[in-house]
Amino acid sequence: MKRLIPFFTVLYIVSSVFLSANSLQAQDTLIPFDDVEFSEAPADETSEEMVEVPSDLQFEDGEDTTSVADQTSEEPQKIAAQTDEKQSLWGIFIAGLLGGFAAFIMPCIFPMVPLTVSFFTKQSKSRGAAISQALLYGIFIIAIYVALGMLITITFGSDALNALSTNGIFNFFFFLLLVFFSASFFGAFELTLPSSFVNKIDAKSDQGGFIGLFFMAASLAVVSFSCTGPIIGTLLVEAASKGERLGPAVGMLGFAIALAIPFVLFAVFPSMLKSMPKSGGWLNSVKIVLAFLELALALKFLSNVDLAYHWNWLDREVFLSLWIAIFGLMGLYLIGKIRFSHDSPLDHLSVPRTLFATVVFAFVVYMIPGLWGAPLKSISAFLPPSATQDFDLSTGVGQITPSGSANSVKKKYYEIFHERGTPKGFDPYYDYEEALAAAKEANKPVLIDFTGWNCVNCRKMEANVWTDPKVAQILREEFVMAELFVDDRTELPKGEQYKSTYSGKQIKTIGNKWSDFQADRFNSNSQPLYVIVDTEGKVLIPPSGANYDIGSYAAYLQSGIDAFKAGK
């Protein structure tokens, strides 16, 4: 049991980082219209019902718009939005919970458990009193960390947290912050609070009663800051990036519960202390592994900025090369080929360490073919778009050339997207009016794809659904595609900038234009959103969000084709 605990704790760390990233796929965040940027829609087979279609939209064949509006009425949309928010908050809570378990086995906290439990058992007159004191201690730990989360929300406000989610400056700041945290865990420096503040808190913990227990909990928080600071910081960054009003508080609630449970549990069952593994070098190994993971996560924030501002620093193969290097070094560290300043000598590999190293090296081997264009579907949501790949062996192999009739309308708009935004094997337009003109000439319906550079679900749809031969053939041969990026920062020419009649905001960028168009025309602000319209721009069937069921998505496309043909 003692030998397995380090293995499971490392698994907690890995899960916490990837769950926090993966929870991005389950959110539908409402972003303030100041930046008019929107987040990806939740993956759900019933996502078609989650998008409200305004009753004034026009449909073919004299279809009763009231019936369609009823199917996607405001009430279901509100319910769906509430469900999405709950899913996102649950993701933040679980990430916080796993982060708390990871923090518990850090060198600053783990050795304190026997001392703290001994204090309760020795100072209390009875076992019941010891248990009640331990429960209060745990409650105070939770209260302190939740108060920290609430302070973040109150200080910045929900609107500011929403703005942080896609703001380029803050994404770059988050990148630097996570690199800073990882350097701390690597041992470059130690995060500490002022000693005078720590001493005052510690002195007050000697008082008896509720006040003493509260300051004991506060003392744990400040003394362990060098270990928990980076984890808390990462968690708050992730919570802020979700844009949820209660995100920081919910994340801290999960973190504090996970941190408090062991102290209470060992106080209730003191005999369990005998089964705890002894403190040692494995505690520092946990910190180093977490440092590698934070460094890998930091690159995702840098990639968000790189794509939105077209810096062209992190193309797909560059991003993959960095991840391969990071996880390769992690694997070498796990097998003892790399040591850091605070590491103990590694005389032999334990079974859990060997198994975990095997998983890490297998992941590295899995990523290597991606340097030559392999889709890497399991992590495609976190990678830059496939169009940013400079060298791709699969280009032109087994692909169907799109119908030439749809390409006779010149693509004069937004050429930057042609190089970095076009999904592999497709030939979309990046301007709505141009797509409509091409559709009239080709006599085909238009599939509008409201997407974004930072849209995780969009990348997952492109890599896992659009690459299916049946879906790909339908998209290439039956539709004119319009890819509209709602988070792009490229400034519009002065003559094309305007004041939105929908929001009253000044529309200055390409992203502003298409997000305003999506919100105004389709009353939606989530991505991806797929809308099928005819050559006049009339909506043929209710829009759809992300749908990873290939058969269901293909059926959705076919229903749009059928509606288009029936309206001729």
C-alpha positions as CSV (number, residue, x, y, z in Angstrom):
1,M,0.0,0.0,0.0
2,K,2.8,2.4,0.9
3,R,4.5,1.8,-2.5
4,L,1.3,2.4,-4.4
5,I,0.5,5.8,-2.8
6,P,3.1,7.8,-4.8
7,F,1.9,6.2,-8.0
8,F,-1.7,7.1,-7.4
9,T,-0.8,10.6,-6.3
10,V,1.1,11.2,-9.6
11,L,-2.0,10.0,-11.4
12,Y,-4.0,12.6,-9.4
13,I,-1.6,15.3,-10.7
14,V,-1.9,14.2,-14.3
15,S,-5.6,14.0,-14.1
16,S,-5.9,17.4,-12.5
17,V,-4.0,19.1,-15.3
18,F,-5.7,17.3,-18.2
19,L,-9.1,17.5,-16.6
20,S,-8.7,21.2,-16.2
21,A,-7.9,21.5,-19.9
22,N,-10.5,19.0,-20.9
23,S,-13.2,20.8,-19.0
24,L,-12.9,23.6,-21.6
25,Q,-14.8,21.2,-23.9
26,A,-17.8,21.2,-21.7
27,Q,-18.4,25.0,-21.4
28,D,-20.7,27.5,-23.1
29,T,-19.4,30.7,-21.6
30,L,-21.1,34.0,-22.2
31,I,-18.5,36.6,-23.0
32,P,-19.1,40.4,-22.5
33,F,-19.8,42.1,-25.8
34,D,-16.9,44.5,-25.3
35,D,-14.6,41.9,-26.8
36,V,-17.4,40.0,-28.6
37,E,-15.5,36.8,-28.4
38,F,-17.3,33.5,-27.7
39,S,-16.4,30.1,-26.4
40,E,-17.1,26.7,-27.7
41,A,-20.4,24.9,-27.3
42,P,-20.6,21.8,-25.2
43,A,-20.3,18.4,-26.9
44,D,-23.7,16.9,-26.9
45,E,-25.7,14.8,-29.4
46,T,-28.7,17.0,-28.6
47,S,-26.8,20.3,-29.1
48,E,-29.2,21.2,-31.9
49,E,-31.8,21.9,-29.3
50,M,-29.4,24.1,-27.3
51,V,-29.4,26.9,-29.9
52,E,-32.2,29.4,-30.0
53,V,-33.4,30.2,-33.5
54,P,-35.1,33.6,-33.6
55,S,-38.7,33.4,-34.8
56,D,-38.1,36.0,-37.5
57,L,-35.7,33.8,-39.4
58,Q,-37.0,32.7,-42.8
59,F,-37.3,29.1,-43.8
60,E,-38.0,27.4,-47.2
61,D,-41.2,25.8,-48.3
62,G,-43.4,28.1,-46.3
63,E,-42.4,26.2,-43.2
64,D,-44.1,27.3,-40.0
65,T,-41.5,29.3,-38.3
66,T,-43.5,29.2,-35.1
67,S,-43.1,25.4,-34.8
68,V,-39.3,25.7,-35.3
69,A,-39.1,28.5,-32.8
70,D,-41.1,26.4,-30.4
71,Q,-38.6,23.6,-30.7
72,T,-35.8,26.0,-29.9
73,S,-37.6,28.4,-27.7
74,E,-36.0,30.7,-25.1
75,E,-36.9,28.4,-22.2
76,P,-34.9,25.4,-23.5
77,Q,-32.0,27.7,-24.2
78,K,-32.0,29.0,-20.7
79,I,-32.2,25.5,-19.4
80,A,-29.3,24.5,-21.6
81,A,-27.3,27.5,-20.6
82,Q,-27.8,26.6,-16.9
83,T,-26.8,23.0,-17.7
84,D,-23.7,24.1,-19.4
85,E,-22.7,26.4,-16.6
86,K,-23.2,23.5,-14.1
87,Q,-21.1,21.2,-16.2
88,S,-18.3,23.8,-16.4
89,L,-18.5,24.5,-12.6
90,W,-18.4,20.8,-12.0
91,G,-15.3,20.5,-14.1
92,I,-13.6,23.4,-12.1
93,F,-14.7,21.7,-8.8
94,I,-13.2,18.4,-9.8
95,A,-10.0,20.0,-11.0
96,G,-9.8,21.8,-7.7
97,L,-10.4,18.5,-5.9
98,L,-7.6,16.7,-7.7
99,G,-5.4,19.8,-7.2
100,G,-6.0,19.6,-3.5
101,F,-5.1,15.9,-3.3
102,A,-1.9,16.7,-5.3
103,A,-1.1,19.5,-2.8
104,F,-1.6,17.2,0.1
105,I,1.3,15.1,-0.8
106,M,3.7,18.0,-1.4
107,P,6.7,18.3,0.9
108,C,5.3,21.3,2.7
109,I,2.1,19.6,3.8
110,F,2.5,15.8,3.9
111,P,5.0,15.8,6.9
112,M,2.7,18.0,8.9
113,V,-0.1,15.4,9.1
114,P,1.3,13.4,12.0
115,L,2.1,16.5,14.0
116,T,-1.3,18.0,13.5
117,V,-3.2,14.9,14.3
118,S,-1.0,14.3,17.4
119,F,-2.0,17.8,18.5
120,F,-5.7,17.0,18.4
121,T,-5.3,13.6,20.1
122,K,-3.1,14.9,22.9
123,Q,-4.7,18.2,23.6
124,S,-8.3,16.9,23.7
125,K,-9.8,15.3,26.8
126,S,-11.6,12.6,24.8
127,R,-11.7,11.1,21.4
128,G,-15.0,12.9,20.6
129,A,-13.4,16.2,21.4
130,A,-10.4,15.4,19.2
131,I,-12.8,14.5,16.3
132,S,-14.8,17.7,16.8
133,Q,-11.7,19.8,16.8
134,A,-10.4,18.1,13.7
135,L,-13.8,18.8,11.9
136,L,-13.6,22.4,12.9
137,Y,-10.0,22.5,11.6
138,G,-11.1,21.1,8.3
139,I,-14.1,23.6,8.1
140,F,-11.7,26.5,8.7
141,I,-9.4,25.3,6.0
142,I,-12.3,25.2,3.6
143,A,-13.6,28.6,4.7
144,I,-10.1,30.2,4.2
145,Y,-9.6,28.9,0.7
146,V,-13.2,29.6,-0.5
147,A,-12.8,33.1,0.9
148,L,-9.7,33.5,-1.3
149,G,-11.7,32.3,-4.4
150,M,-14.6,34.7,-3.5
151,L,-12.1,37.6,-3.1
152,I,-10.8,37.0,-6.7
153,T,-14.4,37.1,-8.0
154,I,-15.3,40.2,-6.0
155,T,-12.1,42.0,-6.9
156,F,-12.2,41.4,-10.6
157,G,-15.9,40.8,-11.1
158,S,-17.5,38.2,-13.4
159,D,-17.2,40.5,-16.4
160,A,-13.5,40.8,-16.0
161,L,-13.1,37.1,-15.5
162,N,-15.0,36.5,-18.7
163,A,-12.8,39.0,-20.5
164,L,-9.7,37.2,-19.3
165,S,-10.7,34.0,-21.0
166,T,-9.8,35.1,-24.5
167,N,-7.9,38.3,-24.0
168,G,-4.5,38.1,-25.6
169,I,-2.6,40.1,-23.1
170,F,-3.9,38.0,-20.2
171,N,-3.4,34.7,-22.0
172,F,0.2,35.7,-22.5
173,F,0.4,36.7,-18.8
174,F,-1.1,33.3,-17.8
175,F,1.6,31.6,-19.9
176,L,4.3,33.5,-18.1
177,L,2.7,32.8,-14.8
178,L,2.6,29.1,-15.3
179,V,6.2,29.1,-16.5
180,F,7.0,31.0,-13.3
181,F,5.2,28.4,-11.2
182,S,6.9,25.5,-13.0
183,A,10.3,27.1,-12.4
184,S,9.4,27.2,-8.7
185,F,8.6,23.5,-8.6
186,F,11.8,22.7,-10.5
187,G,13.6,24.3,-7.6
188,A,14.8,27.6,-9.2
189,F,13.4,29.5,-6.2
190,E,10.9,29.1,-3.4
191,L,7.6,31.0,-3.1
192,T,7.3,32.3,0.4
193,L,5.2,34.9,2.2
194,P,6.8,37.5,4.4
195,S,8.2,35.9,7.5
196,S,6.7,38.6,9.8
197,F,3.2,37.7,8.5
198,V,3.9,34.0,8.9
199,N,5.1,34.4,12.4
200,K,2.1,36.5,13.5
201,I,-0.3,33.8,12.1
202,D,1.7,31.0,13.8
203,A,1.7,32.9,17.1
204,K,-2.1,33.3,17.1
205,S,-2.5,29.5,16.5
206,D,-1.3,28.9,20.1
207,Q,-4.6,30.4,21.4
208,G,-7.3,28.0,22.5
209,G,-10.8,27.5,21.3
210,F,-12.2,28.4,17.9
211,I,-9.8,31.3,17.3
212,G,-6.8,29.0,17.9
213,L,-8.2,26.4,15.5
214,F,-8.9,29.1,12.9
215,F,-5.3,30.4,13.0
216,M,-4.0,26.8,12.9
217,A,-5.8,26.4,9.6
218,A,-4.5,29.8,8.5
219,S,-1.0,28.8,9.6
220,L,-1.2,25.7,7.4
221,A,-2.2,27.9,4.4
222,V,0.6,30.4,4.8
223,V,3.4,27.9,5.8
224,S,2.6,25.6,2.9
225,F,2.4,28.4,0.4
226,S,5.6,27.5,-1.3
227,C,4.1,24.2,-2.4
228,T,0.4,25.1,-2.7
229,G,0.9,28.5,-4.3
230,P,1.7,27.2,-7.8
231,I,-1.2,24.8,-7.7
232,I,-3.7,27.4,-6.4
233,G,-2.4,29.9,-9.0
234,T,-2.8,27.4,-11.8
235,L,-6.3,26.5,-10.6
236,L,-7.3,30.2,-10.4
237,V,-5.9,30.8,-13.9
238,E,-8.0,27.9,-15.2
239,A,-11.1,29.1,-13.3
240,A,-10.7,32.6,-14.7
241,S,-10.2,31.2,-18.2
242,K,-13.6,29.5,-18.0
243,G,-15.2,32.9,-17.4
244,E,-17.6,31.5,-14.8
245,R,-18.8,33.9,-12.1
246,L,-18.3,31.4,-9.3
247,G,-15.4,29.6,-10.9
248,P,-12.6,30.7,-8.5
249,A,-14.8,30.0,-5.4
250,V,-15.9,26.6,-6.7
251,G,-12.3,25.7,-7.6
252,M,-11.1,26.7,-4.1
253,L,-13.9,24.7,-2.6
254,G,-12.8,21.5,-4.3
255,F,-9.2,22.3,-3.4
256,A,-9.9,22.9,0.3
257,I,-12.1,19.9,0.6
258,A,-9.4,17.6,-0.8
259,L,-6.9,19.2,1.5
260,A,-9.0,19.0,4.6
261,I,-10.3,15.5,4.2
262,P,-7.0,13.7,5.1
263,F,-6.5,15.8,8.3
264,V,-10.0,15.0,9.5
265,L,-9.8,11.4,8.5
266,F,-6.5,10.7,10.2
267,A,-7.8,12.5,13.3
268,V,-10.9,10.3,13.4
269,F,-8.8,7.1,12.7
270,P,-5.3,7.8,14.2
271,S,-4.3,4.2,13.6
272,M,-4.3,4.9,9.8
273,L,-1.1,7.0,10.4
274,K,0.9,3.8,10.5
275,S,-0.1,3.0,6.9
276,M,1.2,6.4,5.6
277,P,4.4,6.2,3.5
278,K,7.4,7.9,5.1
279,S,8.4,11.3,3.9
280,G,11.3,11.2,1.4
281,G,12.6,11.9,-2.0
282,W,9.4,10.8,-3.7
283,L,7.7,14.0,-2.4
284,N,10.1,16.1,-4.4
285,S,9.5,13.9,-7.4
286,V,5.8,14.8,-7.3
287,K,6.8,18.5,-7.5
288,I,9.0,17.9,-10.5
289,V,6.4,15.9,-12.4
290,L,3.9,18.7,-11.7
291,A,6.4,21.3,-12.9
292,F,6.7,19.5,-16.3
293,L,2.9,19.3,-16.6
294,E,2.5,23.0,-15.8
295,L,5.1,23.8,-18.4
296,A,3.1,21.8,-21.0
297,L,-0.1,23.5,-20.0
298,A,1.5,26.9,-20.3
299,L,2.1,26.4,-24.0
300,K,-1.6,26.1,-24.6
301,F,-2.1,29.6,-23.3
302,L,0.7,30.9,-25.5
303,S,-0.8,29.0,-28.5
304,N,-4.1,30.8,-27.9
305,V,-2.4,34.2,-28.3
306,D,-0.2,33.1,-31.2
307,L,-3.2,32.0,-33.2
308,A,-5.5,35.0,-32.5
309,Y,-2.8,37.6,-33.3
310,H,-1.1,35.6,-36.1
311,W,2.4,35.7,-34.6
312,N,3.1,32.3,-36.2
313,W,5.4,31.2,-33.4
314,L,3.7,28.0,-32.5
315,D,2.8,26.1,-35.6
316,R,1.5,22.6,-35.0
317,E,4.8,20.8,-35.4
318,V,6.6,23.4,-33.2
319,F,3.9,22.9,-30.5
320,L,4.3,19.1,-30.8
321,S,8.1,19.3,-30.7
322,L,7.9,21.2,-27.4
323,W,5.5,18.8,-25.9
324,I,7.6,15.9,-27.1
325,A,10.7,17.5,-25.4
326,I,8.8,18.2,-22.2
327,F,7.3,14.8,-21.8
328,G,10.5,13.1,-22.9
329,L,12.4,14.9,-20.2
330,M,9.7,13.9,-17.7
331,G,10.2,10.3,-18.7
332,L,14.0,10.6,-18.4
333,Y,13.5,12.1,-14.9
334,L,11.2,9.3,-13.8
335,I,13.8,6.7,-14.7
336,G,16.5,8.6,-12.9
337,K,18.5,9.9,-15.9
338,I,17.9,13.5,-14.9
339,R,18.2,14.9,-11.3
340,F,17.4,18.3,-9.8
341,S,19.0,20.1,-6.9
342,H,16.6,18.8,-4.2
343,D,16.3,15.2,-5.5
344,S,17.6,12.2,-3.5
345,P,19.7,9.6,-5.3
346,L,17.6,7.0,-7.1
347,D,19.1,3.6,-6.4
348,H,16.4,1.6,-8.1
349,L,13.1,2.1,-9.9
350,S,9.9,1.1,-8.0
351,V,7.1,-0.7,-9.9
352,P,4.7,2.3,-9.9
353,R,7.5,4.7,-11.1
354,T,8.4,2.3,-13.9
355,L,4.8,1.9,-15.0
356,F,4.3,5.7,-15.0
357,A,7.5,6.2,-17.0
358,T,6.3,3.7,-19.5
359,V,3.0,5.6,-19.9
360,V,4.9,8.9,-20.4
361,F,7.3,7.4,-23.0
362,A,4.4,5.8,-24.8
363,F,2.7,9.2,-25.0
364,V,5.9,10.7,-26.5
365,V,6.0,8.0,-29.1
366,Y,2.4,8.6,-29.9
367,M,3.0,12.3,-30.6
368,I,6.0,11.8,-32.9
369,P,4.1,10.9,-36.1
370,G,2.2,14.2,-35.6
371,L,5.3,16.0,-36.7
372,W,4.6,14.6,-40.2
373,G,0.8,15.2,-40.2
374,A,-0.7,12.3,-38.2
375,P,-4.1,13.5,-36.8
376,L,-3.4,12.6,-33.2
377,K,-7.2,12.6,-32.5
378,S,-6.9,12.0,-28.8
379,I,-5.2,15.3,-28.2
380,S,-6.3,17.2,-31.3
381,A,-8.4,19.5,-29.3
382,F,-5.3,21.0,-27.6
383,L,-3.2,21.3,-30.6
384,P,-3.0,24.3,-33.1
385,P,-5.2,23.7,-36.2
386,S,-3.9,21.2,-38.7
387,A,-3.6,24.0,-41.3
388,T,-0.6,25.4,-39.4
389,Q,1.4,22.3,-40.2
390,D,4.2,23.2,-42.6
391,F,5.2,19.7,-43.5
392,D,2.4,17.1,-43.9
393,L,3.0,13.8,-45.6
394,S,-0.8,13.1,-45.8
395,T,-1.5,16.2,-48.0
396,G,-3.0,15.2,-51.2
397,V,-3.1,11.5,-50.3
398,G,-6.5,9.9,-50.7
399,Q,-8.3,13.3,-50.7
400,I,-11.2,14.3,-52.9
401,T,-10.7,17.6,-54.6
402,P,-13.6,20.0,-53.8
403,S,-16.0,20.9,-56.6
404,G,-14.4,23.5,-58.8
405,S,-17.7,25.4,-59.4
406,A,-17.7,26.7,-55.8
407,N,-14.2,28.1,-56.3
408,S,-14.9,30.3,-59.3
409,V,-15.8,33.2,-57.0
410,K,-12.5,34.9,-56.0
411,K,-11.5,34.7,-52.4
412,K,-10.4,38.3,-51.8
413,Y,-11.1,38.4,-48.1
414,Y,-8.9,37.3,-45.2
415,E,-6.1,35.5,-47.0
416,I,-4.4,34.8,-43.7
417,F,-7.0,32.2,-42.9
418,H,-6.2,30.3,-46.1
419,E,-2.8,29.4,-44.8
420,R,-3.6,28.7,-41.1
421,G,-7.3,28.3,-40.8
422,T,-8.4,25.9,-43.5
423,P,-9.0,22.4,-42.2
424,K,-7.0,19.8,-44.0
425,G,-8.6,18.7,-47.3
426,F,-11.3,21.4,-47.4
427,D,-11.6,24.6,-49.3
428,P,-13.9,27.0,-47.4
429,Y,-14.6,30.7,-47.8
430,Y,-13.9,33.1,-44.9
431,D,-16.5,35.8,-45.8
432,Y,-20.2,35.2,-45.6
433,E,-21.1,37.2,-48.7
434,E,-18.5,35.5,-50.8
435,A,-19.7,32.1,-49.7
436,L,-23.3,33.1,-50.7
437,A,-22.1,34.2,-54.1
438,A,-20.3,30.9,-54.6
439,A,-23.3,29.0,-53.5
440,K,-25.6,30.8,-56.0
441,E,-23.1,29.9,-58.8
442,A,-22.8,26.3,-57.7
443,N,-26.4,25.9,-56.7
444,K,-25.5,24.5,-53.3
445,P,-26.4,25.2,-49.7
446,V,-24.0,27.0,-47.4
447,L,-22.7,25.5,-44.2
448,I,-21.7,28.3,-41.9
449,D,-19.2,27.3,-39.3
450,F,-18.8,29.8,-36.5
451,T,-15.4,28.8,-35.2
452,G,-12.5,30.3,-33.3
453,W,-8.7,30.0,-33.0
454,N,-9.1,29.1,-29.4
455,C,-12.1,26.8,-29.8
456,V,-11.2,23.4,-28.4
457,N,-14.4,21.8,-29.6
458,C,-13.9,23.1,-33.1
459,R,-10.5,21.4,-33.4
460,K,-12.0,18.2,-32.0
461,M,-14.8,18.3,-34.6
462,E,-12.4,18.9,-37.4
463,A,-10.1,16.1,-36.3
464,N,-12.6,13.5,-35.3
465,V,-15.8,14.1,-37.3
466,W,-14.9,16.0,-40.4
467,T,-12.1,13.5,-41.2
468,D,-14.6,10.7,-41.5
469,P,-14.8,9.7,-45.2
470,K,-18.6,10.0,-45.3
471,V,-18.8,13.3,-43.6
472,A,-15.8,14.7,-45.5
473,Q,-17.4,13.7,-48.9
474,I,-20.7,15.4,-48.0
475,L,-18.9,18.6,-46.9
476,R,-16.7,18.8,-50.0
477,E,-19.3,17.8,-52.6
478,E,-22.6,19.0,-51.3
479,F,-21.9,22.3,-49.5
480,V,-20.1,25.6,-49.9
481,M,-18.4,26.1,-46.6
482,A,-18.0,29.4,-44.8
483,E,-15.5,29.4,-41.9
484,L,-16.2,32.5,-39.7
485,F,-13.6,33.1,-36.9
486,V,-15.2,35.0,-34.1
487,D,-12.0,35.5,-32.0
488,D,-9.6,36.8,-34.6
489,R,-7.8,40.1,-33.8
490,T,-7.0,41.2,-37.3
491,E,-8.3,44.8,-37.7
492,L,-10.8,45.5,-40.4
493,P,-10.1,48.2,-42.9
494,K,-11.4,51.6,-41.7
495,G,-14.1,51.6,-44.3
496,E,-15.5,48.3,-43.1
497,Q,-15.6,49.2,-39.4
498,Y,-19.1,50.0,-38.1
499,K,-21.2,50.4,-35.0
500,S,-23.3,47.3,-34.2
501,T,-27.0,47.8,-34.2
502,Y,-27.2,44.7,-32.0
503,S,-24.9,45.7,-29.2
504,G,-24.1,49.3,-29.9
505,K,-20.3,48.5,-29.8
506,Q,-17.8,49.5,-32.4
507,I,-16.9,46.6,-34.6
508,K,-13.2,46.9,-35.4
509,T,-11.8,43.4,-36.0
510,I,-12.7,40.4,-38.1
511,G,-13.6,38.5,-34.9
512,N,-15.8,41.4,-33.8
513,K,-17.6,41.3,-37.2
514,W,-18.5,37.6,-37.2
515,S,-19.3,37.3,-33.5
516,D,-21.6,40.3,-33.9
517,F,-23.1,38.6,-36.9
518,Q,-23.7,35.4,-35.0
519,A,-25.2,37.0,-32.0
520,D,-27.4,39.4,-34.1
521,R,-28.6,36.9,-36.7
522,F,-28.7,33.6,-34.8
523,N,-29.0,34.8,-31.2
524,S,-26.1,32.5,-30.2
525,N,-22.6,33.1,-28.8
526,S,-21.1,29.6,-28.7
527,Q,-18.7,27.8,-30.9
528,P,-18.8,25.7,-32.9
529,L,-22.2,26.6,-34.3
530,Y,-23.2,25.1,-37.7
531,V,-25.9,26.8,-39.7
532,I,-27.2,25.5,-43.0
533,V,-28.6,28.2,-45.3
534,D,-29.7,28.4,-48.9
535,T,-28.4,30.7,-51.6
536,E,-30.4,33.6,-50.2
537,G,-29.2,33.1,-46.6
538,K,-32.5,31.5,-45.4
539,V,-32.0,29.0,-42.6
540,L,-33.0,25.6,-43.8
541,I,-32.9,23.6,-40.5
542,P,-32.2,24.5,-36.9
543,P,-28.5,25.1,-36.2
544,S,-26.3,22.5,-34.5
545,G,-23.5,22.7,-32.0
546,A,-20.6,20.2,-31.6
547,N,-21.8,16.7,-32.2
548,Y,-19.1,14.0,-32.0
549,D,-21.5,11.2,-33.1
550,I,-20.4,10.8,-36.8
551,G,-23.7,9.2,-37.9
552,S,-25.8,11.8,-36.2
553,Y,-23.7,14.7,-37.6
554,A,-23.9,13.2,-41.1
555,A,-27.6,12.8,-40.8
556,Y,-27.8,16.5,-39.8
557,L,-25.9,17.5,-42.9
558,Q,-28.1,15.3,-45.1
559,S,-31.3,16.8,-43.6
560,G,-29.9,20.2,-44.7
561,I,-29.3,19.0,-48.2
562,D,-32.8,17.5,-48.4
563,A,-34.4,20.7,-47.2
564,F,-32.4,22.7,-49.8
565,K,-33.5,20.3,-52.6
566,A,-37.1,20.4,-51.4
567,G,-37.1,24.2,-51.6
568,K,-36.1,24.4,-55.2
